[in-house]
């Protein structure tokens, strides 16, 4: 049995059909303009052609293009419905971990989590602003920060010259690693924080985490926020709350 024969009979999805229609429309429109130009250039000046027909054809072509734009809008609306924004709203106030290297500078600091697949010999951190400029850099060659597993990287919001940068800026963390042989060590980067808002942007459900906009699909874990630690009671005593993970939050939707 020929596999290609089965694939040939598979109906195209709405996106594929729209893309194919757009390609054909562009080709037909280019051909139409070429023919129109040639006919206008070579027409008999004593018996000029009726321009009404050309106008009607252009109106029809424009109508098809507008219909395609309407289809795109409908596809976005369907995607928004399927993404379940009502479900995403329920995350507001939850502690969420997302797979992204971008966060915002808030309260004069930013922090990321990074996970090394194996022990590294050197780990270099670079904080990059929205313009692609490296504003801070640090290299680690020893200690717990290069061991296999998960670690936290905190930035104090100061650039290379020691100047404190204003809050609200979006920054990306780039982590470059290598082992004793010079080979790169696989690394994953996350951010974690409370979800402060949910919105729709260009057909995607976006969560606001630590001031950064993160697509819903990049959420890796959802936690119940840890309760506030009560103030010390008695003479020098304090109350500690047991936690289910190192952040003190209770994992309610582990990734994987």
C-alpha positions in Angstrom: 0.0 0.0 0.0 1.3 3.4 -0.9 1.5 5.8 2.0 1.8 8.8 -0.3 -1.5 7.8 -1.9 -3.3 8.0 1.4 -1.7 11.3 2.2 -2.8 12.7 -1.1 -6.4 12.1 -0.2 -6.1 13.8 3.2 -8.3 16.9 3.3 -6.4 20.1 3.9 -6.9 22.0 7.2 -8.5 25.4 7.3 -5.1 27.1 7.7 -3.6 25.1 4.8 -6.5 25.9 2.6 -6.4 29.6 3.4 -2.6 29.7 2.7 -3.2 28.0 -0.7 -6.0 30.4 -1.6 -3.8 33.3 -0.7 -1.0 32.0 -3.0 -3.4 31.5 -5.9 -5.0 34.9 -5.3 -1.6 36.6 -5.3 -0.7 34.8 -8.6 -4.0 35.6 -10.2 -3.9 39.3 -9.1 -0.4 39.7 -10.5 -1.5 38.0 -13.8 -4.6 40.3 -13.9 -2.5 43.4 -13.5 0.0 42.3 -16.2 -2.9 41.6 -18.6 -4.6 44.9 -17.7 -1.4 46.9 -18.3 -0.8 45.2 -21.6 -4.3 45.7 -22.8 -4.3 49.4 -21.9 -1.0 49.9 -23.5 -2.0 48.2 -26.8 -5.6 49.2 -27.1 -7.0 50.9 -30.2 -7.0 54.7 -29.4 -10.0 55.1 -31.8 -12.0 52.4 -30.0 -10.9 52.3 -26.3 -12.0 49.4 -24.2 -14.6 49.8 -21.5 -13.0 50.4 -18.2 -16.1 49.2 -16.3 -15.1 45.6 -16.8 -11.7 46.2 -15.4 -13.2 48.0 -12.4 -15.6 45.2 -11.7 -12.8 42.6 -11.8 -10.7 44.6 -9.4 -13.6 44.9 -7.0 -14.1 41.2 -7.2 -10.4 40.6 -6.4 -10.6 43.0 -3.5 -13.7 41.2 -2.2 -11.9 37.9 -2.1 -9.0 39.4 -0.3 -11.4 40.9 2.3 -13.0 37.5 2.8 -9.7 36.0 3.5 -8.9 38.6 6.1 -12.3 37.8 7.7 -11.4 34.1 7.7 -8.2 35.0 9.5 -10.1 36.9 12.2 -12.5 34.0 12.6 -9.6 31.5 13.0 -8.2 33.7 15.8 -11.5 33.8 17.5 -11.8 30.0 17.4 -8.2 29.7 18.7 -9.1 32.1 21.5 -12.1 29.9 22.4 -10.1 26.7 22.3 -7.3 28.2 24.5 -9.8 28.6 27.3 -9.2 32.1 28.5 -11.8 31.5 31.3 -9.5 28.7 32.5 -6.5 31.0 32.3 -8.2 33.6 34.4 -8.4 31.1 37.2 -4.6 31.2 37.4 -4.6 34.8 38.6 -3.0 34.8 42.1 -1.5 31.4 41.5 2.3 30.8 41.5 3.3 29.7 38.0 6.5 28.5 36.5 7.0 29.1 32.8 9.6 28.1 30.2 10.9 31.4 29.1 14.2 33.4 29.3 12.5 36.8 29.5 11.3 38.7 32.6 10.9 42.2 33.8 12.9 44.3 36.2 10.7 44.8 39.2 11.7 46.3 42.5 15.2 46.7 41.3 15.7 43.0 40.7 15.0 40.1 38.4 15.5 36.4 38.8 15.5 33.3 36.7 15.8 29.6 37.3 18.1 27.5 35.3 18.6 23.7 35.2 21.8 22.0 34.0 21.6 18.4 32.6 25.0 17.6 34.1 27.8 19.3 35.9 29.5 22.1 34.0 33.0 23.5 34.2 31.9 27.0 33.4 28.6 28.9 33.3 28.3 32.4 31.9 25.3 34.5 32.5 24.4 37.5 30.3 21.4 39.8 30.9 20.3 41.3 27.7 17.9 44.3 27.2 15.1 44.7 24.7 17.6 46.2 22.2 19.8 43.1 22.3 22.5 44.9 24.4 24.3 43.0 27.2 23.8 45.1 30.3 25.2 42.7 32.9 27.5 39.6 32.8 28.8 37.1 35.2 30.9 33.9 34.8 31.0 31.1 37.4 33.6 28.3 37.4 33.0 26.6 40.7 30.6 26.0 43.6 27.1 24.8 43.6 26.0 27.0 40.6 27.7 24.7 38.1 26.4 21.4 39.6 23.8 19.3 37.8 20.3 20.3 38.7 18.3 23.4 39.3 19.6 26.8 40.4 18.5 30.4 40.8 20.2 33.4 39.1 19.3 36.8 40.6 20.2 40.1 39.1 20.3 43.3 41.1 19.2 45.5 38.2 22.5 47.3 37.8 24.4 47.4 34.5 28.0 46.8 33.8 28.9 50.3 35.0 27.0 49.9 38.3 24.1 52.1 37.3 20.7 51.0 38.6 18.3 50.6 35.6 14.7 51.6 35.9 11.9 49.2 36.7 9.6 47.9 34.0 12.2 47.0 31.3 12.1 43.5 29.7 15.3 41.5 30.0 16.4 38.2 28.7 18.9 35.8 30.3 21.4 34.0 28.1 23.2 31.1 29.7 26.3 29.7 28.0 27.8 26.5 29.4 30.7 24.2 28.8 32.1 21.1 30.5 35.8 20.1 31.0 36.1 19.1 27.3 34.7 22.4 26.1 31.3 20.8 25.0 28.1 22.7 25.8 26.0 21.5 28.7 22.2 21.5 28.0 20.5 24.1 30.1 16.8 25.0 30.5 15.6 28.5 31.7 12.4 29.3 33.6 10.8 32.1 35.5 8.4 31.8 38.4 6.0 34.1 40.0 2.4 35.0 40.7 0.1 35.5 37.8 -1.1 39.2 37.9 -3.2 39.2 34.8 -4.5 37.4 31.7 -5.0 39.0 28.2 -5.5 38.1 24.6 -2.7 39.3 22.2 -2.6 38.3 18.5 -4.7 35.3 19.0 -2.8 34.0 22.1 -3.6 33.9 25.7 -0.9 35.7 27.6 -0.2 35.6 31.3 1.5 38.4 33.2 4.2 36.9 35.4 6.7 39.2 37.2 5.8 41.9 34.8 6.5 39.8 31.7 4.0 38.6 29.1 4.2 34.8 28.8 2.1 32.6 26.4 -0.2 30.2 28.1 1.4 27.3 26.3 4.8 27.9 28.0 3.4 27.2 31.5 5.3 24.3 33.0 3.9 24.1 36.5 1.2 25.7 38.7 1.5 26.0 42.4 -0.7 27.1 45.2 1.0 30.2 46.7 2.6 29.6 50.0 0.8 31.2 53.0 2.4 34.2 54.7 4.7 33.2 57.6 3.1 34.4 60.9 5.2 36.8 63.0 7.3 35.3 65.8 5.5 34.6 69.0 6.7 34.4 72.6 10.3 35.0 73.5 12.4 34.6 70.4 10.3 31.8 69.0 9.2 31.5 65.4 6.8 29.4 63.4 8.0 27.5 60.3 5.7 26.1 57.6 6.7 22.8 55.9 6.7 22.9 52.2 6.4 20.4 49.3 9.1 22.0 47.2 12.0 24.3 47.7 10.0 27.4 47.0 7.5 26.6 49.8 4.6 26.3 47.4 2.3 23.3 47.0 2.5 21.9 43.5 -0.9 21.4 42.0 -0.1 20.8 38.4 3.4 19.4 37.8 4.7 19.4 34.3 5.2 16.1 32.6 
